[in-house]
Amino acid sequence: MAKRDYLKMTDMTLAEAHRVLRLATRLKEEPKGRRATLLAGRSVAVVLEKASTRTRVSFEVGIAQLGAHPVVLSTQGSQLARGEPIRDTARVLARYCDAIAFRTSTTARLLEMAQASVPVINALSDDGHPVQVLSDIFTIEEALAAAGDRSGIAGRRVAFIGDCSSNMARSWLEAAPLFGFHLVLAAPKGYMPPADEVERARATGHVTLTSDPREGAAGADVVNTDVWASMGQEGEAERRRAAFAGWTVNAGVMQKAAPHAVVLHCLPAHRGEEIDDETLEGPRSRVWDQAENRLHVQKALMLWLLGVELA
């Protein structure tokens, strides 16, 4: 089998994405120990150049639940801290491990790790967070099914409100034409994705831009947000708070969304900034399901990348 990587949303076809999401549903429904021998004798490296809670724990636990050994490396706990080239680390890890999940900063570093001869997963980079968005799509379809609607995300209206220059918004932008939903990006001027990415997505007819948060939420089936200052942008926090004044996802914003709309946030949340406590903890929030579903979707993703089928 040719090596597969998952570095961006479009590294899967729609059919492959649906296959992974169906597999995640099966895994979630089963007892935790049911698949503890699927990857027995294998190892998966989780390399973290940025701080992590959900990514580290969901990958580490998921790897163990599939019977493999998780090898977790931070920058400070490896030779990367002393300047070893990524490509050298990649080649060595590929001799020991069967796959690599890499949480990093730039696409260049991600692509260098992807020179490894084993599957590489983008566990976050500055211009994409595909494992999170794939899990979020799973969460949306799960919420729809729980309400009696199994038609999926295609044709739905998904709003992303806040910093649309973020890696999260950029992966949503990639996902919209792939999955066939309509994405509304709502952000102040200067906080949209790169123009070339926007134009490619807009040419498909699946993306709308607005500079009004309430207009962004209007009629939405899903309202999604994220922090205004991501990791590495702490020095811009005050400037960003000023730019995003009035952009908090709250009851006023949610009144514009569809009555059945759900709220997503990939966490960690700065309560009272991009989202208020009432909305985060309210009946429309699917944030905690969203966090849990990272585990199930990433397990399914690893099995797909490694070509392992369920009986």
N, C-alpha and C positions, 0 to 999 in steps of 0.2 A: 504494500500500500504506500502510495506517495505521501510524504510528510505534509501534514496540514498544520497551519498556524491559525490563531484567532487574534488578529491585531486590530481589526476594525469590523464594523457591523457587516460590511459587504464581503467579508471573507467567507460568508455563508450565502448560499442561495436561499430563497424563501422556503423552498421545500425542505432544505436541510435545517433551517431555523425551526420550522414547524416540527420536524422530527425531534430535535433537541428538546423543545418545549413539551412535547408529548412524553418524552422520556423523563423529564423533570417531574411531570405530574405523577407518573408511576412511582418514581423514587420517593416522592413526598408522601404518597399514600401507604407506603410499605413500612414495616417496623425498621428501626434504625440499623439493626444488625443483619438484616436480610441479605445484603449484598457485600458482606464483609470478606468475601474471597474473590471478588471480581478482578481486583488488581493485586492479588496476593503476590509477594515477591518483587513488586515494583516500587519505585521511589519517584516522588515528584518534588522538584525544588521550587520553593517560594522565595523569590529574591525581592527584598523591600528596600528601595532607596528613599521612600517617603514613609512617614508615620502611618500606621494603619490599625484599625480595630476590626471592622467588619470584613475587610478583604483578608487579613491574616487569619482570623478565626474561622471564617467560612471555608477558606481553602484548606487550612490545616485539619479541621474537623472532617470536611468532606473527603479529603484524601484518606484519612484514617478509616472512615466509615466504609470506604470501598476496598479496604484491605491493604492499601499501599502505605509506604513510610513517607511522611512529610519531612522535608529538609528545609528549614526556615533560616534564611540568611539575611541579615541587615547589612547595610553598607559598613558600619563600624565593626561588625562581627566577621568581616571577610577581607580579602586582599583588595577589594574594590576601593576601600578607604585609603590604600597606599598607592593607588593609581594603576592597578592592573587593568589593562584594556578589557572592555566588555567582551570583545570577540574571543579573548583568551579564556575568560571565565566561562563563556558560552560553550566553547569546545570541550573544556574539562567537565563541566556539569553534564554535558551530553554523554560523556563516557560513564558517568555514575547513575544518572537519572533518566527516567522515561519521558518526562515532560518538564517544562519550566513555566511558572507563572511569574511575571516580571512587572513590578510597580516602579515606575521611573518618571523622569521629567520630560525628556524630549523624544520626538519620533526617531531622531538619529540614533539614540541609545537603544530604543526598542528594536529598530531594524538591525542594529549590530548584534543584539542578543538573538534575534531570529535567524542569524547565520548558524545557530546550533542545528545539529542534525536530528533533533527531537522536536516535537510540537512546542511552540511558544505561545503563551496566552498574555495578552495585554491586560494586566490587572490594574491599570491606570497609567495614563501618560498625560502630558499637558494638553494634548489636542484630542483626547478621546477616552471614554470609559465604557467600552462596549459590553463588558460582563455585567455592569450595573444596568445599562439600558435593556439588555436582553432579559435580565431578571425583572426589570420594571414592566416590560411587555407581558411577561408571564403573570405578574401580579395583577395587571389590568384585566387580562383575559380570565384570570381566576375570579376576580371580583364580578365581572360580567356574568360568568357561569353561575356564581352563587346567587345572583339575582334572576336566574332563569334564562339568560341570554348567552347562547354558545356560538354566536356568530363571529366572535373574535374582534380584534382591534381594527381590521380593515374598514375604512369608511368613517371611523370615529374622528373626533376633533380633540386633539391633545394640545394644551397650552403649556408653554414653558415661560414662566414669569420671573424676571430678575436678570442675572448676569448671563446673557446669551452668548458671550464670548468664551464661556467656560467649556471644559472638556465634556461635561454632561450634555449641554445644549448641542455641542457639535456632533456627538454620537446620536442624539435624537434627530438631528438634521439628516444624518445618514440613514437612519432607520425609517423615516417617513415614506420615501418612495419605495423602499424594499418591502415594507409591510402594508403599504397602501392606505395609511391614515393621513389626516390633514394636520400638520403641525403649525401652530401659531407661536411665533417667537415675539415676546413682548419685553422690551428693554429700553432704557434711556439711550440717547444718541451716544455712540462710541462704545457700546457694549454688545454689539452683534458679532456673529462669527465672521471670519475672513470673507471678503466679497466674493471670491471665486467659489467658495463652498456654498454660499447662499445662492448664487446664480445657478449653479448646477442643480441644486434642489428645487429652486423656483421654476426652472424649465420643465420639471416634471408635473407641475401643477399641484404639488402637495404641501407647499409652504407659503405662509403669509407673515409679514412683519408688521409690527405696530409699536408705537412709543407710548401706549396707554395701557396700564395693567388691567383696567376694567374691560377695555375693548378686547384685550387678549383673552380674558376669561369668558367672554360672552358666548354662551351656548356650548361651552367646552364639556366634554365627557370626562376629561382628566385635567386637573390643574397641578402642575409640577413646578417646584422651585428648588433652589440650592443656595448655599451661602453666597454673600456678596463679595467676600474676599477669601479665595481658596488658599491652600498651602502654597507658600512662597510669595503671597501677596500681602502679608501682614503689614508691611510698610505702607501699603496703600489703603489700609482699612478706614482711616478717617475720611479720606477723599471719597472713597466708595460709599461710605454711609451717607455722605452729603448728596452724592449723585443719585442714590436710591431712596432718598427720603420720599415717603408716600407710596412705596412699592411693596409694602408688607402684604403678604397673602393673609387676609382676614375675612371676617364675615361679610364686609362690604364688597370685597372682590368676589367671594364665593356666591353672593346673591346673583351675580351676572352669569354664573355657570349654569349648566343644565341641572334640574332638581336632583338627578341621580348621580351627579359628578362626584368623583373621588379625588382625594388629595394625596400627592406623593412628595417625598423629600428623601434624598439618599443618605442623609445624616453625615456628619454631626450637624445639628441645627443650632443656630444662634437665635434662640427664642426672643421674640420682640423685634427682630430685625427682618429677615426675609419671610418669616412666618410667625404668627402669634401663637401663644400657648393654647388658646381656646381651639384654634383650627387644628393644630398638631395633635391635640388630644381628643378632638371631637369625633362624632359619629361618621364623618366622611373620610377621616384619615385611614389610609391603608399603609401607613409608614412602617408599622412593626411587622406586618405581613411581608412588606417589601424587603425589610432587612433579613428576615428569615429565609426568604426565597433565594437569596444569593447562594445559600448552601445547596439547595436542590438543583438549581439551574447550573451551577458550576460543576457539580457532580456529573450531571448529564453531558455537559460540554466536554469534560475530560474523557468520558467514555467514548463520545463521538470522535474526538481527536485521535484517540488511541485505537479506534476501530473495534471496540468491545461491544458486543450485542447482549441484550438481556434475553434469557430463555423465556 
